[in-house]
Amino acid sequence: MNRQVRVEGSVQKVSEEESEKYFHSRPRGSQLGAIVSKQSTVISGREVLQQAYKELEQKYSDGSFIPKPDYWGGYRLTPNLFEFWQGQQSRLHDRLQYSQREVGGSTEWHIQRLSP
């Protein structure tokens, strides 16, 4: 597709209460997947994940409450810059950058076209 988006800004961990609320707003399958998939840990193969998922699916098949794992939580990004990149032939790519600037005591978004 030859497209990329880059976002910069400050990041803060959200509260345990907000993480809990968001976790339980997700579909049950996503909740189970979050428990099974301990992000960035080494696994021997996909079948390990699939087996663990199947076991959890059976454990909670009665519709009971699925507890949020202690390691699961969220972060909030407050953006102050966006860059959109669209690839073109001959490396003459389109790049647009939106950044925040202080103007007359208020914050406004500024748009710049960047060279490829």
Order of alpha helices (4+ residues) and beta strands (2+ residues): beta-alpha-alpha-alpha-beta-beta-beta
